[in-house]
Amino acid sequence: MIRNFDLVIIGGGILGTSISYFLSFLNKTKQIALIEQAHNVAFHTSGRNTGKVHAPYLYNPEKKKVFAKTAFHGYEMWDEYSKLKSLPFKKDGVIEVSLDEKGTKVLEKYLKWGKQNGLQDNDIKLMDKNELKKIEPEIKCESALYVYKDGSTDYSKFTNAVMNDSRNNGINFLLDTKVTNIKRVYDKWEITLNNDYSIFSNFIINAAGGEAIDIAHKIDVAETFTDVHFRGEYWKVPSEYNNLTQTSVYSVPEYPDYPFLDPHWIIRIDGSCEIGPNAVPVFSPYGYTKTENIKEFIPKMMEMLRSGARKAIFDKQFQELAINEIQSSMSKSVMINRVKRFLPKIDANKITEKGTAGIRSSVINEKGQFVPDVILEGDSMSFHILNYNSPGATGALPFSAHIVNYLNKQGMFQSENSDAQCGPWKFSSIIEKLSL
Ligand SMILES: Cc1cc2nc3c(=O)[nH]c(=O)nc-3n(C[C@H](O)[C@H](O)[C@H](O)COP(=O)(O)OP(=O)(O)OC[C@H]3O[C@@H](n4cnc5c(N)ncnc54)[C@H](O)[C@@H]3O)c2cc1C
């Protein structure tokens, strides 16, 4: 087995895997490995999300510039990649509804943001309730933003296809392998795997999703930040509701300052329907079960009380929101009622099966505020991608190209080539289009 690497990526979610993809085309002789603790790539958040390829209408073009730009180009890139690899991708749109006048003002803002972020007149349209009723008679609302350029997919399949391409180009994927320690030894990293043996690397990219902050802290990076984990739960809806609407339906979020939305009515790529996700505070990036949360409760609480998260957890609005979300986890009807407000036909008694929950880890700064955009921290030997949240799956390809280009430009990790054909895309043309 190879023990010395030029570069190691920690994390086989859609982000780490997409970064490996571009590196694999730009580096033909360097030794690069991706380390993933699970048996498959996309086992955690990347394979447990809503599966939407989002048009960038929800993102403030100033505060969430990177997410907005990468979502815009990510949509086109996944569309192209899905055709090339025969992967599921459907341009099925999404409807965002407002239930009162205040919500309509928010939709007007989303329309403006969408256009500022590159959407065309025929991609997005604001409608009053009567206009929407003609298309979607079951939806009850005040007004609606119809976003035609929104899509559905299965990100797990996308990530696996990207892994296969990277692997064929020479990237080593070490699956079932957990990074349990990292230590600097002179000009290299000694990376302990599965508490058992070590490998060495000149450079590390930390794309560890919900564990990215913990890994950064291990090597004294991003120490002023901490994170809070939220479990997004889903309910599967019986097939008799599959034709209730033609399109997935989101509602204007009640708490826009927090980094998640209210539960949606989701039409999955296979045509089945689900309700979700909520956002229940949990104590681990893998807090799917009670056992894991009990195990991590004390260490996580201690960490939060020592950091800026203390201010967030004592904030009255945050507490209100957390109680709301916990109630919608404990009671199925509380959760379903949040969607019933705009789809009154749904009967909670008919819904009995839970979907697959996914966990989002949101970064909090030392002032106790949620950080809205992705955080990039690095030095001559490591690079850390923190707070890579929604619509992270949509933007993963262009965002990864941007990271690889950034590392090259800064001389942090110099690829053998600065440009190459990467599957269907020329690397330089992705970077040019993004102009980040
Ligand atoms: C409920 C929910 C719904 C969402 N819906 C959408 C959507 O519809 N559209 C969209 O675009 N985005 C959506 N998102 C956001 C999107 O899923 C994420 O932004 C994206 O998946 C993040 O990818 P990642 O690779 O950074 O993280 P992850 O998928 O979490 O990958 C990180 C990987 O690192 C591995 N890892 C961590 N620590 C170690 C270690 N020590 N050793 C080895 N491996 C390690 C983990 O096992 C994991 O596989 C949603 C997110 C959530 C939570």
The ligand as an SDF file (V2000), in Angstrom:
LIG
                    3D

 53 58  0  0  0  0  0  0  0  0999 V2000
  -31.6980   17.9880    4.9970 C   0  0  0  0  0  0  0  0  0  0  0  0
  -30.8260   18.5580    3.9070 C   0  0  0  0  0  0  0  0  0  0  0  0
  -31.3500   18.8110    2.6440 C   0  0  0  0  0  0  0  0  0  0  0  0
  -30.5460   19.3650    1.6440 C   0  0  0  0  0  0  0  0  0  0  0  0
  -31.0670   19.5290    0.3900 N   0  0  0  0  0  0  0  0  0  0  0  0
  -30.2700   19.9650   -0.6020 C   0  0  0  0  0  0  0  0  0  0  0  0
  -30.7760   20.0830   -1.9350 C   0  0  0  0  0  0  0  0  0  0  0  0
  -31.9210   19.7480   -2.2190 O   0  0  0  0  0  0  0  0  0  0  0  0
  -29.9440   20.5530   -2.8980 N   0  0  0  0  0  0  0  0  0  0  0  0
  -28.6500   20.9290   -2.6190 C   0  0  0  0  0  0  0  0  0  0  0  0
  -27.9550   21.3660   -3.5270 O   0  0  0  0  0  0  0  0  0  0  0  0
  -28.1330   20.8040   -1.3780 N   0  0  0  0  0  0  0  0  0  0  0  0
  -28.9060   20.3130   -0.3720 C   0  0  0  0  0  0  0  0  0  0  0  0
  -28.4030   20.1680    0.8830 N   0  0  0  0  0  0  0  0  0  0  0  0
  -26.9880   20.5230    1.1190 C   0  0  0  0  0  0  0  0  0  0  0  0
  -26.0320   19.4550    0.5870 C   0  0  0  0  0  0  0  0  0  0  0  0
  -26.5300   18.1700    0.8130 O   0  0  0  0  0  0  0  0  0  0  0  0
  -24.6550   19.6480    1.2490 C   0  0  0  0  0  0  0  0  0  0  0  0
  -24.2230   20.9830    1.0440 O   0  0  0  0  0  0  0  0  0  0  0  0
  -23.6020   18.7130    0.6720 C   0  0  0  0  0  0  0  0  0  0  0  0
  -24.0580   17.3910    0.6280 O   0  0  0  0  0  0  0  0  0  0  0  0
  -22.3390   18.8020    1.4990 C   0  0  0  0  0  0  0  0  0  0  0  0
  -21.4180   17.8950    0.9660 O   0  0  0  0  0  0  0  0  0  0  0  0
  -20.0500   17.5830    1.7010 P   0  0  0  0  0  0  0  0  0  0  0  0
  -19.2770   16.7030    0.8140 O   0  0  0  0  0  0  0  0  0  0  0  0
  -19.4400   18.8570    2.1500 O   0  0  0  0  0  0  0  0  0  0  0  0
  -20.4930   16.8580    3.0790 O   0  0  0  0  0  0  0  0  0  0  0  0
  -20.8320   15.3300    3.3900 P   0  0  0  0  0  0  0  0  0  0  0  0
  -21.7440   14.7470    2.4010 O   0  0  0  0  0  0  0  0  0  0  0  0
  -21.2800   15.3020    4.8160 O   0  0  0  0  0  0  0  0  0  0  0  0
  -19.4550   14.6040    3.2590 O   0  0  0  0  0  0  0  0  0  0  0  0
  -18.4300   14.7040    4.2100 C   0  0  0  0  0  0  0  0  0  0  0  0
  -17.8030   13.3160    4.3360 C   0  0  0  0  0  0  0  0  0  0  0  0
  -16.6550   13.3970    5.1410 O   0  0  0  0  0  0  0  0  0  0  0  0
  -16.5320   12.1630    5.8200 C   0  0  0  0  0  0  0  0  0  0  0  0
  -15.6920   12.3510    7.0010 N   0  0  0  0  0  0  0  0  0  0  0  0
  -15.8730   13.2490    8.0070 C   0  0  0  0  0  0  0  0  0  0  0  0
  -14.9170   13.1070    8.9210 N   0  0  0  0  0  0  0  0  0  0  0  0
  -14.1060   12.1090    8.5030 C   0  0  0  0  0  0  0  0  0  0  0  0
  -12.9460   11.4890    9.0520 C   0  0  0  0  0  0  0  0  0  0  0  0
  -12.4430   11.8820   10.2140 N   0  0  0  0  0  0  0  0  0  0  0  0
  -12.3750   10.4850    8.3580 N   0  0  0  0  0  0  0  0  0  0  0  0
  -12.8840   10.0660    7.1750 C   0  0  0  0  0  0  0  0  0  0  0  0
  -13.9940   10.6000    6.6160 N   0  0  0  0  0  0  0  0  0  0  0  0
  -14.5780   11.6060    7.2750 C   0  0  0  0  0  0  0  0  0  0  0  0
  -17.9680   11.8280    6.2140 C   0  0  0  0  0  0  0  0  0  0  0  0
  -18.1200   10.4480    6.4680 O   0  0  0  0  0  0  0  0  0  0  0  0
  -18.7490   12.3220    4.9890 C   0  0  0  0  0  0  0  0  0  0  0  0
  -19.0120   11.2840    4.0820 O   0  0  0  0  0  0  0  0  0  0  0  0
  -29.1840   19.6490    1.9060 C   0  0  0  0  0  0  0  0  0  0  0  0
  -28.6450   19.3800    3.1800 C   0  0  0  0  0  0  0  0  0  0  0  0
  -29.4530   18.8330    4.1740 C   0  0  0  0  0  0  0  0  0  0  0  0
  -28.8810   18.5430    5.5100 C   0  0  0  0  0  0  0  0  0  0  0  0
  1  2  1  0
  2  3  1  0
  2 52  2  0
  3  4  2  0
  4  5  1  0
  4 50  1  0
  5  6  2  0
  6  7  1  0
  6 13  1  0
  7  8  2  0
  7  9  1  0
  9 10  1  0
 10 11  2  0
 10 12  1  0
 12 13  2  0
 13 14  1  0
 14 15  1  0
 14 50  1  0
 15 16  1  0
 16 17  1  0
 16 18  1  0
 18 19  1  0
 18 20  1  0
 20 21  1  0
 20 22  1  0
 22 23  1  0
 23 24  1  0
 24 25  2  0
 24 26  1  0
 24 27  1  0
 27 28  1  0
 28 29  2  0
 28 30  1  0
 28 31  1  0
 31 32  1  0
 32 33  1  0
 33 34  1  0
 33 48  1  0
 34 35  1  0
 35 36  1  0
 35 46  1  0
 36 37  1  0
 36 45  1  0
 37 38  2  0
 38 39  1  0
 39 40  1  0
 39 45  2  0
 40 41  1  0
 40 42  2  0
 42 43  1  0
 43 44  2  0
 44 45  1  0
 46 47  1  0
 46 48  1  0
 48 49  1  0
 50 51  2  0
 51 52  1  0
 52 53  1  0
M  END
$$$$
